Amino acid sequence: MVLIGGITRLTHSGLSMVEWKLIGGTIPPLNETDWKETFSKYQQFPEYKKINKDMILSEFKAIFFWEYIHRLLGRLIGLVFIIPFLLFWKKQWLDKRLKKQLIFLFLLGSLQGFLGWFMVKSGLVDVPAVSHFRLAVHLVMAFVLIAYIYWIIMEVEEKEKFPSRKVHNLVICFMILLLIQIIYGAFTAGLKGGYLLPPNSNYFEKVFLYTIRDSNDFSLLNNGFDIQAFHRLFAWILAIIAFQTFKKTQYTNLRTEGRLLFSLVVFQIILGISTLLLTVQIHVAITHQFFAILVFLSAFRLLYLSTENSQ
């Protein structure tokens, strides 16, 4: 779901569906008349009027596809959750704690659906682009959902824990900074900051440094160049903390998890650099997003395993 969301953004497909219908939205246009009607609705909104006024129907179908698949998969995830949940509840296969966790998970999933539409609506008013703030909230919620599901899985499987206060505190610090990095990744994507590299900067500047600009519009909230530079440099801080975590776990039962986390962070940085230098090619950018999920889950697993058992 997250990867298709990324493809939807990279293919500029997110504003192709201008209506939100829980049931009716499941059925796509089935004939040429339906397609023309759907395209006609799209033509009434800013993205068509200001950017895609020369778009033809066949081109519209291409961008419609990814947004439709994204929304359809969201509905499918809902069904995959609700049907077994009701069945397991009826058969009394869920204990009291798990019932509460799954109800909360359902509420989080519903909120995520609302946030998706809330994000899309921001691009249907005047400016034909979704708010990068709403995009960040939508993406962070996706990571929260994934993490919460994974936590439930580990609890159900009764994973053996190896409590370590030092490792636990270090991973908490890493997770907080990782969330900031994910937010700035969303800002970078929302403002197309990945395309913004100074033409005269050398390789070392592109990868390691914040290139000094003669500008008065510095902003880490709205300026795509500054946001991308922050996102790029912040990765090295995460790498340092991941390395420290690796060192702390090296001679413990958590060494495999510590080594995995550090390795994923290093590879993720390589992917981030590649995404920039290759001017955001879709397959590289999506792989970068996928490994962000792996880094997040790897850190979350280490957080869980280093947590002291509750009494």
C-alpha positions as CSV (number, residue, x, y, z in Angstrom):
1,M,0.0,0.0,0.0
2,V,2.8,2.4,0.9
3,L,4.8,1.6,-2.2
4,I,1.7,2.1,-4.5
5,G,1.2,5.4,-2.7
6,G,4.7,6.3,-3.6
7,I,4.2,5.3,-7.3
8,T,1.0,7.3,-7.3
9,R,2.9,10.4,-6.2
10,L,5.8,9.9,-8.6
11,T,3.5,9.4,-11.6
12,H,1.5,12.5,-10.6
13,S,-1.6,10.4,-10.3
14,G,-2.9,11.5,-6.9
15,L,-5.4,14.1,-8.1
16,S,-6.9,12.1,-10.9
17,M,-9.8,10.9,-8.8
18,V,-11.7,14.0,-7.7
19,E,-14.4,12.2,-5.7
20,W,-14.4,9.9,-2.7
21,K,-17.1,7.2,-2.7
22,L,-16.8,4.3,-0.3
23,I,-18.9,1.9,-2.4
24,G,-19.2,3.5,-5.8
25,G,-15.5,4.2,-5.9
26,T,-14.8,0.5,-6.0
27,I,-16.1,0.2,-9.6
28,P,-13.9,1.9,-12.2
29,P,-15.2,3.4,-15.5
30,L,-16.3,0.4,-17.6
31,N,-16.9,1.9,-21.0
32,E,-16.0,4.9,-23.1
33,T,-18.9,6.9,-21.9
34,D,-18.0,6.3,-18.2
35,W,-14.4,7.3,-19.0
36,K,-15.4,10.5,-20.7
37,E,-17.7,11.4,-17.8
38,T,-14.8,10.8,-15.3
39,F,-12.4,12.7,-17.4
40,S,-14.9,15.6,-17.6
41,K,-15.0,15.8,-13.8
42,Y,-11.2,15.9,-13.7
43,Q,-11.2,18.7,-16.2
44,Q,-13.1,21.0,-13.8
45,F,-10.2,21.0,-11.3
46,P,-6.9,23.0,-11.1
47,E,-4.5,20.2,-12.1
48,Y,-6.1,19.9,-15.5
49,K,-6.7,23.6,-16.0
50,K,-3.2,24.7,-14.9
51,I,-0.9,21.8,-15.8
52,N,-2.6,19.2,-17.9
53,K,-4.9,21.2,-20.2
54,D,-3.4,19.4,-23.3
55,M,-4.0,15.9,-21.7
56,I,-6.0,13.4,-23.8
57,L,-8.2,10.6,-22.5
58,S,-5.6,7.9,-22.9
59,E,-3.1,9.9,-20.8
60,F,-5.8,10.4,-18.2
61,K,-6.4,6.7,-18.0
62,A,-2.7,6.1,-17.2
63,I,-2.7,8.4,-14.2
64,F,-6.2,7.3,-13.1
65,F,-4.9,3.7,-12.8
66,W,-2.5,4.2,-10.0
67,E,-4.8,6.3,-7.8
68,Y,-7.6,3.9,-8.4
69,I,-5.4,0.9,-7.4
70,H,-4.2,2.7,-4.3
71,R,-7.8,3.4,-3.2
72,L,-9.0,-0.1,-4.1
73,L,-6.1,-1.7,-2.1
74,G,-7.2,0.4,0.9
75,R,-10.7,-1.0,0.7
76,L,-9.3,-4.6,0.3
77,I,-7.1,-4.1,3.4
78,G,-10.2,-3.1,5.3
79,L,-12.0,-6.3,4.2
80,V,-9.0,-8.5,5.0
81,F,-9.1,-7.0,8.5
82,I,-12.8,-6.8,9.2
83,I,-14.0,-10.3,8.0
84,P,-11.5,-12.4,10.1
85,F,-11.8,-10.0,13.0
86,L,-15.6,-10.5,13.3
87,L,-15.1,-14.3,12.7
88,F,-12.4,-14.6,15.4
89,W,-14.5,-12.5,17.8
90,K,-17.6,-14.7,17.3
91,K,-15.5,-17.9,17.9
92,Q,-14.0,-16.3,21.0
93,W,-10.4,-16.7,19.7
94,L,-9.4,-13.2,20.9
95,D,-8.4,-12.4,24.5
96,K,-9.4,-9.1,26.1
97,R,-6.1,-7.4,25.4
98,L,-6.0,-8.5,21.7
99,K,-9.6,-7.3,21.2
100,K,-8.7,-3.8,22.4
101,Q,-5.6,-3.8,20.2
102,L,-7.5,-4.8,17.1
103,I,-10.3,-2.3,17.7
104,F,-7.6,0.4,18.1
105,L,-6.0,-0.8,14.9
106,F,-9.3,-0.6,13.0
107,L,-9.7,3.0,14.2
108,L,-6.2,3.9,13.1
109,G,-6.9,2.3,9.7
110,S,-10.1,4.3,9.4
111,L,-8.3,7.5,10.3
112,Q,-5.7,6.8,7.7
113,G,-8.4,6.5,5.0
114,F,-9.7,9.9,6.1
115,L,-6.2,11.4,6.1
116,G,-5.7,10.1,2.5
117,W,-8.8,12.0,1.3
118,F,-8.0,15.0,3.4
119,M,-4.6,15.1,1.7
120,V,-6.1,14.8,-1.8
121,K,-8.6,17.6,-1.1
122,S,-5.8,20.0,-0.5
123,G,-4.9,19.7,-4.2
124,L,-8.4,20.2,-5.5
125,V,-8.9,23.8,-4.5
126,D,-6.6,26.4,-6.0
127,V,-3.0,25.0,-6.2
128,P,-2.8,21.7,-8.1
129,A,-0.6,20.0,-5.6
130,V,-1.3,18.3,-2.3
131,S,-0.1,20.0,0.9
132,H,3.3,18.5,1.8
133,F,2.2,18.8,5.5
134,R,-0.8,16.6,4.9
135,L,1.3,14.3,2.8
136,A,3.7,13.9,5.8
137,V,0.9,13.2,8.2
138,H,-0.5,10.6,5.8
139,L,2.9,8.9,5.4
140,V,3.7,9.0,9.1
141,M,0.3,7.4,9.9
142,A,1.1,4.6,7.4
143,F,4.4,3.9,9.3
144,V,2.5,4.0,12.6
145,L,0.0,1.5,11.3
146,I,2.8,-0.8,10.1
147,A,4.7,-0.6,13.4
148,Y,1.6,-1.2,15.5
149,I,0.7,-4.3,13.4
150,Y,4.2,-5.6,13.8
151,W,4.2,-5.0,17.6
152,I,0.9,-7.0,17.8
153,I,2.5,-9.8,15.8
154,M,5.5,-10.0,18.0
155,E,3.3,-10.1,21.1
156,V,1.1,-12.8,19.7
157,E,4.2,-14.8,18.7
158,E,5.6,-14.2,22.2
159,K,9.0,-13.3,21.0
160,E,11.7,-13.8,23.6
161,K,13.0,-10.4,25.0
162,F,16.5,-9.4,26.0
163,P,16.0,-6.3,28.1
164,S,18.7,-3.7,27.9
165,R,18.2,-0.2,29.1
166,K,21.2,1.2,27.2
167,V,20.1,-0.3,23.9
168,H,16.5,0.5,24.5
169,N,17.2,4.2,25.2
170,L,19.5,4.4,22.2
171,V,16.8,2.9,19.9
172,I,14.1,5.3,21.3
173,C,16.4,8.2,20.3
174,F,16.9,6.6,16.9
175,M,13.2,6.1,16.4
176,I,12.4,9.7,17.2
177,L,15.0,11.0,14.8
178,L,13.9,8.5,12.2
179,L,10.3,9.9,12.4
180,I,11.7,13.4,11.8
181,Q,13.6,12.0,8.8
182,I,10.5,10.3,7.4
183,I,8.6,13.6,7.8
184,Y,11.3,15.4,5.9
185,G,11.3,12.7,3.3
186,A,7.6,13.4,2.8
187,F,8.3,17.2,2.6
188,T,11.0,16.5,0.0
189,A,8.6,14.5,-2.1
190,G,5.7,16.9,-1.7
191,L,7.8,19.9,-2.7
192,K,9.7,17.9,-5.4
193,G,12.9,18.7,-3.5
194,G,14.6,15.6,-4.9
195,Y,15.0,17.4,-8.2
196,L,16.7,20.4,-6.7
197,L,20.4,20.2,-6.8
198,P,22.7,23.2,-7.6
199,P,23.9,22.8,-11.2
200,N,27.5,23.8,-10.3
201,S,27.9,21.8,-7.1
202,N,30.4,18.9,-7.2
203,Y,29.7,15.3,-6.1
204,F,31.0,15.9,-2.6
205,E,28.7,18.8,-2.1
206,K,25.7,17.0,-3.4
207,V,26.2,14.0,-1.1
208,F,27.8,15.4,2.1
209,L,27.3,19.1,2.3
210,Y,24.6,21.8,2.5
211,T,25.5,24.0,-0.5
212,I,25.5,27.6,0.5
213,R,23.0,29.7,-1.4
214,D,22.7,33.5,-1.8
215,S,19.1,33.5,-0.8
216,N,16.8,35.2,1.8
217,D,14.0,32.6,1.6
218,F,15.6,29.9,3.8
219,S,12.9,27.7,5.3
220,L,12.9,24.1,6.7
221,L,9.1,24.0,6.3
222,N,8.4,25.4,2.8
223,N,11.6,25.7,0.8
224,G,12.2,22.5,-1.2
225,F,15.9,23.0,-1.6
226,D,16.5,23.6,2.1
227,I,14.3,20.7,3.1
228,Q,16.1,18.3,0.7
229,A,19.5,19.5,2.1
230,F,18.3,18.9,5.6
231,H,16.9,15.5,4.7
232,R,20.3,14.6,3.1
233,L,22.4,15.7,6.0
234,F,20.2,14.3,8.7
235,A,20.7,10.9,7.3
236,W,24.3,11.0,8.6
237,I,23.2,11.6,12.1
238,L,20.9,8.5,11.9
239,A,23.9,6.5,10.6
240,I,26.0,7.5,13.6
241,I,23.3,6.5,16.0
242,A,22.7,3.2,14.2
243,F,26.4,2.5,14.4
244,Q,26.4,3.2,18.1
245,T,23.4,0.9,18.5
246,F,25.3,-1.8,16.5
247,K,28.3,-1.4,18.9
248,K,26.1,-1.6,22.0
249,T,24.5,-4.8,20.7
250,Q,27.7,-6.5,19.3
251,Y,28.3,-8.7,22.3
252,T,24.7,-9.3,23.3
253,N,21.7,-11.5,22.2
254,L,20.6,-8.5,20.2
255,R,23.7,-8.4,17.9
256,T,21.8,-9.8,14.9
257,E,19.2,-7.0,15.1
258,G,21.8,-4.4,15.7
259,R,23.8,-5.4,12.7
260,L,20.7,-5.6,10.6
261,L,19.7,-2.1,11.6
262,F,23.1,-0.5,10.8
263,S,23.3,-2.4,7.5
264,L,19.9,-1.2,6.4
265,V,20.7,2.4,7.3
266,V,23.9,2.3,5.2
267,F,22.1,0.8,2.2
268,Q,19.2,3.3,2.6
269,I,21.7,6.2,2.5
270,I,23.2,4.7,-0.7
271,L,19.7,4.5,-2.2
272,G,19.0,8.1,-1.1
273,I,22.1,9.4,-2.8
274,S,21.3,7.3,-5.9
275,T,17.7,8.8,-5.9
276,L,19.2,12.3,-6.0
277,L,22.0,11.7,-8.5
278,L,19.6,9.9,-10.9
279,T,17.0,12.7,-10.6
280,V,14.4,10.6,-8.9
281,Q,14.0,7.7,-11.2
282,I,10.8,5.8,-10.1
283,H,12.4,2.4,-9.5
284,V,15.2,3.9,-7.4
285,A,12.9,6.2,-5.5
286,I,10.4,3.5,-4.7
287,T,13.2,1.1,-3.5
288,H,14.4,4.0,-1.3
289,Q,10.8,4.2,0.2
290,F,10.7,0.5,0.6
291,F,13.9,0.4,2.6
292,A,12.6,3.2,4.8
293,I,10.0,0.7,5.9
294,L,12.6,-1.9,6.5
295,V,14.7,0.4,8.6
296,F,11.7,1.5,10.6
297,L,10.6,-2.1,11.3
298,S,14.1,-3.2,12.1
299,A,14.4,-0.4,14.7
300,F,10.9,-1.3,16.0
301,R,11.9,-4.9,16.4
302,L,15.0,-3.9,18.3
303,L,12.9,-1.6,20.5
304,Y,10.5,-4.4,21.3
305,L,13.2,-7.0,22.1
306,S,15.1,-4.7,24.3
307,T,12.0,-3.7,26.3
308,E,11.7,-5.0,29.9
309,N,8.8,-7.5,30.3
310,S,5.7,-5.9,31.8
311,Q,4.7,-7.3,35.2
